[in-house]
């Protein structure tokens, strides 16, 4: 494989991590990297099983004084649930041996040992699989922080968070199904009488998708960080359901984080003089103002890396149907102001980093092909016009707002739904780790014979991404038709990033 952008790659040693003793050595290196000034420039990374996967880093981060700050390595990985005869038919192109649950779990275990994440956000994991992984990885100092399973469904899989006990300690955990949050964040739907509205809310409550979140304390510094693992609904025919689940997820995480901040603030108030608290509040306001300035500056352009030359450029953001207009800016500002008021009334002056890893089952962009009218006829044939737009889930998480006019908003997706049945959806936006480093999302994170696309993400707030693990080349993934195969145990590839905590 060619060495693309070698100045931005960390080259691993050739040693392998294959036993408790060797993994302990790797763990020692990993632990020291958390507090060492060379946490992202040393050769502590080893990828013997996956030699094509390297770390890309952002060049401008090298000029910052981030090395003294704690760095957390987070992975998200849909490991593919246990396949019965019916589900195995979807992967008929794979060798039967590569579909065996025991074989795939062993490869997942080896991948975790090689990549050494501090936190692993897992999806499509069953109780039995989780128990097997934790027992196999116990000698690598891994433990399960939180998990939740769909015991009432036929698949009976769920989400889990594994973490390094040598580096982190669990402060608090929370697990929830999105369906349980509908009444909390949409109380008006309980009084709905319209037949279409009732059917929509009922369908949303029937879905068993879920999330788990844990608050960790970095042992070396005392820094608190929240990490979430989630898995949204799969069906591409119901994007409005995924959008609503993403909204419920973001709001639930915000409520959870605010509760944690409130508890921490109460503890600080017992120890901190009043004058110091006022200074901290001013600093918090300055941080928000700086974030708003950066967002305004970056609206018109985006940074992008050329993987062949390693050079960075700024490109104009292409126009889409979802332009950043006055109405969107106004709605965002209202959401920010509401958040400021809520945090001010609660005494919250700073937010801990929040990282969300998961299978969102949504691509960054969607496209709709429409047949043009008579003015578009050419030589007796109608011309097809392709409209491209951000998927509802991706736009909500990265821009913070999805209006009812968006094609995947429930009001637009179901024309018979009343205009006021579902309001504009607003949240505090996240950043995407891979887009921040590479300038764009990966072309694919899910790779089967019939579908290749980006469905998995590492979203974050109140942190800085320092490096991301590269995605395997297309030619490597299709060497055995598609995934899973003899090298990759799931139909998804693992994503991983190093975050500087602030």
KETI-158580 format. One line per field, with one value per residue (C-alpha): residue number from 1; y, z, x. Coordinates in nm, 3 decimals. Layout:
# KETI-158580
pos [NUM ...]
yy [Y ...]
zz [Z ...]
xx [X ...]
//
This chain:
# KETI-158580
pos [1 2 3 4 5 6 7 8 9 10 11 12 13 14 15 16 17 18 19 20 21 22 23 24 25 26 27 28 29 30 31 32 33 34 35 36 37 38 39 40 41 42 43 44 45 46 47 48 49 50 51 52 53 54 55 56 57 58 59 60 61 62 63 64 65 66 67 68 69 70 71 72 73 74 75 76 77 78 79 80 81 82 83 84 85 86 87 88 89 90 91 92 93 94 95 96 97 98 99 100 101 102 103 104 105 106 107 108 109 110 111 112 113 114 115 116 117 118 119 120 121 122 123 124 125 126 127 128 129 130 131 132 133 134 135 136 137 138 139 140 141 142 143 144 145 146 147 148 149 150 151 152 153 154 155 156 157 158 159 160 161 162 163 164 165 166 167 168 169 170 171 172 173 174 175 176 177 178 179 180 181 182 183 184 185 186 187 188 189 190 191 192 193 194 195 196 197 198 199 200 201 202 203 204 205 206 207 208 209 210 211 212 213 214 215 216 217 218 219 220 221 222 223 224 225 226 227 228 229 230 231 232 233 234 235 236 237 238 239 240 241 242 243 244 245 246 247 248 249 250 251 252 253 254 255 256 257 258 259 260 261 262 263 264 265 266 267 268 269 270 271 272 273 274 275 276 277 278 279 280 281 282 283 284 285 286 287 288 289 290 291 292 293 294 295 296 297 298 299 300 301 302 303 304 305 306 307 308 309 310 311 312 313 314 315 316 317 318 319 320 321 322 323 324 325 326 327 328 329 330 331 332 333 334 335 336 337 338 339 340 341 342 343 344 345 346 347 348 349 350 351 352 353 354 355 356 357 358 359 360 361 362 363 364 365 366 367 368 369 370 371 372 373 374 375 376 377 378 379 380 381 382 383 384 385 386 387 388 389 390 391 392 393 394 395 396 397 398 399 400 401 402 403 404 405 406 407 408 409 410 411 412 413 414 415 416 417 418 419 420 421 422 423 424 425 426 427 428 429 430 431 432 433 434 435 436 437 438 439 440 441 442 443 444 445 446 447 448 449 450 451 452 453 454 455 456 457 458 459 460 461 462 463 464 465 466 467 468 469 470 471 472 473 474 475 476 477 478 479 480 481 482 483 484 485 486 487 488 489 490 491 492 493 494 495 496 497 498 499 500 501 502]
yy [0.000 0.346 0.580 0.867 1.184 1.022 1.344 1.309 0.941 0.773 0.462 0.169 -0.080 -0.434 -0.598 -0.785 -0.783 -1.142 -1.237 -1.100 -1.034 -0.857 -0.663 -0.549 -0.392 -0.221 -0.109 0.046 0.243 0.343 0.454 0.666 0.824 0.973 1.198 1.210 1.507 1.264 1.102 1.145 1.159 0.848 0.505 0.343 0.232 -0.124 -0.258 -0.593 -0.741 -0.432 -0.284 -0.051 0.140 0.439 0.762 1.087 1.401 1.763 1.970 2.284 2.090 2.038 2.410 2.404 2.336 2.041 1.780 1.856 1.799 1.457 1.265 1.005 0.738 0.643 0.373 0.305 -0.037 -0.220 -0.576 -0.746 -0.950 -1.327 -1.459 -1.725 -1.906 -1.639 -1.342 -1.525 -1.521 -1.150 -1.244 -1.543 -1.420 -1.473 -1.800 -1.984 -1.990 -1.609 -1.592 -1.814 -1.615 -1.756 -1.681 -1.327 -1.251 -1.369 -1.127 -0.844 -0.920 -0.912 -0.584 -0.425 -0.553 -0.412 -0.071 -0.027 0.226 0.377 0.353 0.128 0.208 -0.123 -0.187 -0.510 -0.689 -0.962 -1.054 -1.370 -1.187 -0.910 -1.158 -1.343 -1.025 -0.887 -1.216 -1.242 -0.880 -0.883 -0.926 -0.612 -0.417 -0.379 -0.383 -0.306 0.032 0.011 -0.202 -0.236 -0.508 -0.557 -0.863 -0.820 -0.825 -1.125 -1.015 -0.945 -0.730 -0.392 -0.139 -0.143 0.065 -0.101 0.100 0.077 0.036 0.141 0.483 0.562 0.513 0.513 0.796 0.737 0.549 0.575 0.359 0.427 0.336 0.628 0.524 0.599 0.963 1.058 1.169 1.373 1.579 1.581 1.611 1.758 1.432 1.276 1.492 1.439 1.337 1.338 0.986 1.041 1.200 0.915 0.660 0.844 0.868 0.506 0.391 0.591 0.436 0.084 0.100 -0.063 0.137 0.255 0.422 0.388 0.667 0.672 0.948 0.868 1.032 1.030 0.896 1.098 1.437 1.410 1.529 1.418 1.302 1.161 0.887 0.741 0.436 0.427 0.250 0.413 0.244 0.070 0.102 0.351 0.379 0.553 0.837 1.049 0.789 0.802 1.181 1.177 0.920 1.139 1.435 1.232 1.107 1.456 1.597 1.304 1.342 1.714 1.650 1.384 1.610 1.902 1.683 1.578 1.938 2.046 1.785 1.886 2.254 2.191 2.014 2.304 2.562 2.395 2.448 2.759 3.126 3.332 3.563 3.264 3.136 3.473 3.459 3.104 3.219 3.500 3.250 3.026 3.314 3.397 3.032 3.034 3.365 3.224 2.914 3.135 3.346 3.036 2.897 3.223 3.238 2.881 2.891 2.976 2.751 2.412 2.271 1.964 1.748 1.609 1.260 1.236 1.553 1.611 1.974 2.157 2.385 2.577 2.514 2.682 2.490 2.365 2.505 2.268 2.295 2.344 2.679 2.857 3.138 3.395 3.167 2.892 3.134 3.282 2.939 2.844 3.163 3.098 2.750 2.886 3.154 2.896 2.683 2.980 3.064 2.704 2.666 3.004 2.921 2.587 2.742 2.554 2.736 2.473 2.157 1.834 1.681 1.465 1.200 1.001 0.694 0.485 0.340 0.619 0.432 0.764 0.885 1.242 1.319 1.194 1.257 1.269 1.232 1.427 1.439 1.796 1.966 2.052 2.323 2.051 1.831 1.755 1.565 1.433 1.295 1.436 1.532 1.397 1.647 1.521 1.721 1.653 1.742 1.650 1.363 1.474 1.293 1.430 1.785 1.779 1.662 1.884 2.198 2.177 2.241 2.061 2.266 2.117 2.196 1.936 1.629 1.394 1.602 1.415 1.704 1.699 1.323 1.269 1.536 1.436 1.517 1.852 2.132 2.178 1.807 1.815 2.144 2.244 2.019 2.207 2.086 2.207 2.088 1.844 1.817 1.505 1.371 1.238 1.547 1.772 1.585 1.471 1.751 1.507 1.194 0.850 0.717 0.409 0.257 -0.022 -0.242 -0.526 -0.659 -0.461 -0.143 0.071 0.392 0.597 0.510 0.532 0.847 0.983 1.308 1.529 1.856 2.048 1.864 1.877 1.586 1.520 1.215 0.958 0.602 0.572 0.370 0.061 0.098 -0.015 -0.271 -0.424 -0.459 -0.619 -0.868 -1.130 -0.968 -0.765 -0.773 -0.972 -1.167 -1.339 -1.010 -0.800 -0.972 -0.734 -0.568 -0.238 -0.113 0.034 0.410 0.555 0.899 1.064 1.355 1.628 1.691 2.048]
zz [0.000 -0.087 0.194 0.162 0.353 0.550 0.740 0.901 0.982 1.295 1.195 1.435 1.546 1.416 1.756 1.818 2.114 2.149 2.516 2.863 2.912 2.582 2.616 2.960 2.797 2.544 2.825 3.004 2.694 2.649 3.009 2.989 2.668 2.852 3.063 2.862 2.642 2.358 2.372 1.999 1.868 2.021 1.859 2.112 1.856 1.723 1.447 1.345 1.232 1.041 0.884 0.655 0.944 1.061 1.245 1.060 1.263 1.207 1.120 1.300 1.626 1.625 1.694 2.001 2.357 2.385 2.473 2.844 2.847 2.901 2.584 2.564 2.293 2.206 1.965 1.823 1.675 1.557 1.605 1.428 1.641 1.645 1.312 1.300 0.976 0.867 0.920 0.781 0.440 0.413 0.407 0.175 -0.001 0.317 0.401 0.671 0.900 0.894 1.018 1.322 1.638 1.829 1.543 1.498 1.872 1.887 1.606 1.779 2.094 1.899 1.736 2.074 2.204 1.906 1.896 2.277 2.310 2.653 2.592 2.338 2.235 2.116 1.928 1.836 2.137 2.324 2.691 2.607 2.369 2.620 2.897 2.668 2.562 2.914 3.045 2.753 2.797 3.174 3.157 2.940 3.224 3.042 3.219 3.125 3.249 3.121 2.896 2.788 2.579 2.380 2.564 2.432 2.068 1.856 1.809 2.179 2.118 2.260 2.337 2.584 2.703 2.777 2.950 3.077 3.454 3.478 3.327 3.411 3.691 3.652 3.825 3.703 3.429 3.263 3.005 2.823 2.532 2.311 2.336 2.708 2.641 2.404 2.681 2.848 2.547 2.352 2.623 2.379 2.185 2.478 2.396 2.019 1.858 1.491 1.348 1.157 1.457 1.684 1.435 1.409 1.784 1.831 1.566 1.735 2.075 1.933 1.838 2.084 1.998 2.288 2.428 2.726 2.873 3.142 3.320 3.367 3.580 3.439 3.726 3.636 3.629 3.782 3.454 3.396 3.051 2.938 2.671 2.503 2.282 2.072 1.782 1.586 1.390 1.074 0.813 0.532 0.458 0.792 0.814 1.016 1.295 1.302 1.315 1.613 1.788 1.730 1.880 2.184 2.223 2.214 2.458 2.697 2.694 2.758 3.054 3.186 3.149 3.315 3.611 3.642 3.615 3.877 4.117 4.050 4.090 4.427 4.535 4.410 4.588 4.918 4.856 4.634 4.748 4.584 4.398 4.226 4.116 3.949 3.758 3.640 3.513 3.313 3.161 3.063 2.884 2.702 2.587 2.440 2.262 2.110 1.985 1.820 1.650 1.513 1.384 1.206 1.048 0.918 0.771 0.419 0.391 0.502 0.554 0.353 0.342 0.025 0.133 -0.158 -0.074 0.288 0.205 0.357 0.163 0.221 -0.014 -0.057 0.103 -0.177 -0.179 -0.075 -0.020 0.351 0.330 0.647 0.634 0.881 1.019 1.101 1.265 1.471 1.589 1.682 1.883 2.068 2.155 2.277 2.484 2.637 2.726 2.883 3.095 3.207 3.300 3.471 3.684 3.773 3.854 3.579 3.459 3.251 3.058 3.072 2.737 2.578 2.315 2.134 1.934 1.749 1.447 1.343 1.034 0.848 0.575 0.575 0.251 0.091 -0.264 -0.429 -0.804 -0.950 -1.304 -1.432 -1.582 -1.947 -1.942 -1.878 -2.169 -2.402 -2.728 -2.615 -2.288 -1.940 -1.760 -1.411 -1.150 -0.841 -0.522 -0.254 0.111 0.455 0.611 0.898 1.162 1.036 1.000 1.349 1.513 1.317 1.266 1.562 1.376 1.145 1.030 0.930 0.568 0.573 0.363 0.658 0.922 1.015 0.896 0.548 0.531 0.611 0.421 0.599 0.937 1.080 1.046 1.423 1.508 1.544 1.604 1.464 1.619 1.790 1.996 2.084 1.781 1.792 1.588 1.395 1.469 1.120 0.943 1.170 1.088 0.728 0.606 0.520 0.652 0.546 0.221 0.407 0.754 0.658 0.368 0.235 -0.114 -0.158 0.035 0.111 0.306 0.612 0.897 1.203 1.369 1.663 1.760 2.037 2.227 2.463 2.346 2.063 1.829 1.776 1.549 1.385 1.273 0.895 0.711 0.519 0.143 -0.075 -0.248 0.087 0.196 -0.128 -0.143 -0.019 -0.182 0.124 0.504 0.721 0.602 0.737 0.853 0.952 1.183 1.126 0.835 0.997 1.053 1.383 1.411 1.667 1.764 2.019 2.200 2.402 2.707 2.826]
xx [0.000 0.133 0.231 -0.013 0.064 0.343 0.415 0.075 0.095 0.220 0.412 0.366 0.627 0.596 0.552 0.229 -0.005 -0.117 -0.106 -0.167 0.201 0.252 -0.072 0.041 0.344 0.122 -0.106 0.187 0.274 -0.088 -0.118 0.193 0.071 -0.224 -0.007 0.314 0.395 0.464 0.122 0.066 0.419 0.571 0.569 0.336 0.079 0.079 -0.142 0.009 -0.324 -0.432 -0.119 -0.314 -0.472 -0.272 -0.339 -0.403 -0.334 -0.424 -0.119 -0.236 -0.266 0.110 0.153 -0.069 0.038 -0.202 0.058 0.038 -0.339 -0.497 -0.574 -0.849 -0.866 -1.225 -1.342 -1.686 -1.752 -2.062 -1.934 -2.232 -2.469 -2.480 -2.605 -2.872 -2.955 -3.202 -2.972 -2.668 -2.838 -2.760 -2.391 -2.407 -2.092 -1.885 -1.717 -1.917 -1.614 -1.603 -1.962 -1.911 -1.977 -1.679 -1.441 -1.565 -1.554 -1.194 -1.105 -1.293 -1.094 -0.767 -0.861 -0.933 -0.600 -0.415 -0.582 -0.592 -0.877 -0.932 -1.308 -1.482 -1.840 -1.984 -2.308 -2.489 -2.342 -2.535 -2.505 -2.313 -2.079 -2.013 -1.941 -1.699 -1.518 -1.480 -1.344 -1.100 -0.986 -0.961 -0.585 -0.574 -0.741 -1.073 -1.408 -1.766 -1.892 -2.250 -2.469 -2.831 -2.995 -3.314 -3.433 -3.788 -3.681 -3.591 -3.229 -3.161 -2.854 -2.765 -2.493 -2.206 -1.911 -1.578 -1.306 -0.949 -0.955 -0.592 -0.668 -1.030 -1.277 -1.654 -1.839 -2.193 -2.378 -2.717 -2.897 -3.223 -3.447 -3.547 -3.911 -3.909 -3.815 -4.097 -4.333 -4.056 -3.955 -4.283 -4.552 -4.806 -4.824 -5.011 -5.313 -5.299 -5.627 -5.529 -5.517 -5.190 -5.021 -5.125 -4.991 -4.659 -4.602 -4.706 -4.457 -4.180 -4.257 -4.254 -3.885 -3.644 -3.332 -3.121 -2.810 -2.578 -2.367 -2.100 -1.913 -1.547 -1.281 -0.928 -0.719 -0.411 -0.585 -0.932 -1.086 -1.447 -1.561 -1.896 -1.895 -2.203 -2.262 -2.577 -2.748 -3.033 -3.310 -3.189 -3.465 -3.379 -3.750 -3.810 -3.556 -3.799 -3.788 -3.407 -3.419 -3.653 -3.434 -3.127 -3.313 -3.419 -3.062 -2.911 -3.166 -3.127 -2.748 -2.778 -3.007 -2.771 -2.465 -2.643 -2.735 -2.373 -2.252 -2.503 -2.370 -2.011 -2.095 -2.257 -1.940 -1.727 -1.942 -1.864 -1.493 -1.468 -1.504 -1.780 -1.538 -1.374 -1.715 -1.789 -1.461 -1.538 -1.879 -1.717 -1.474 -1.763 -1.938 -1.614 -1.583 -1.935 -1.869 -1.549 -1.734 -1.998 -1.728 -1.555 -1.885 -1.969 -1.622 -1.642 -1.995 -1.882 -1.577 -1.455 -1.105 -1.007 -0.694 -0.542 -0.434 -0.189 0.009 -0.087 -0.177 -0.473 -0.703 -1.022 -1.312 -1.646 -1.930 -2.159 -2.509 -2.787 -3.158 -3.081 -2.900 -2.796 -3.054 -3.176 -3.445 -3.194 -2.950 -3.230 -3.346 -2.990 -2.945 -3.269 -3.145 -2.812 -2.983 -3.214 -2.914 -2.734 -3.037 -3.082 -2.717 -2.711 -3.015 -2.857 -2.520 -2.338 -2.028 -1.848 -1.930 -1.734 -1.632 -1.901 -1.818 -2.086 -1.987 -2.238 -2.407 -2.645 -2.767 -2.762 -2.528 -2.396 -2.580 -2.897 -3.012 -3.351 -3.389 -3.677 -3.811 -3.813 -4.116 -4.183 -3.915 -3.659 -3.753 -3.466 -3.513 -3.848 -3.713 -3.754 -3.436 -3.364 -3.249 -3.068 -3.113 -2.852 -2.899 -2.769 -2.959 -3.179 -2.971 -2.640 -2.771 -2.920 -2.598 -2.358 -2.570 -2.806 -3.131 -3.373 -3.671 -4.008 -3.916 -3.637 -3.735 -3.679 -3.856 -4.179 -4.398 -4.240 -4.200 -4.569 -4.765 -5.084 -4.926 -5.037 -4.782 -4.763 -4.750 -4.370 -4.185 -3.845 -3.581 -3.298 -3.001 -2.653 -2.453 -2.163 -1.845 -1.752 -1.404 -1.332 -1.460 -1.253 -0.932 -0.983 -1.209 -1.487 -1.654 -1.524 -1.669 -1.783 -1.787 -2.029 -1.918 -2.133 -2.186 -2.507 -2.426 -2.124 -2.168 -2.081 -2.318 -2.091 -1.957 -1.763 -1.936 -1.799 -1.830 -1.600 -1.288 -1.034 -0.976 -0.607 -0.598 -0.824 -0.765 -0.768 -1.031 -0.910 -0.884 -1.171 -0.947 -0.859 -1.222 -1.341 -1.053 -1.300 -1.605 -1.708 -1.735 -1.724 -1.421 -1.112 -0.956 -1.256 -1.508 -1.800 -1.974 -1.867 -1.512 -1.403 -1.358 -1.120 -0.992 -0.767 -0.932 -0.764 -0.981 -1.029]
//
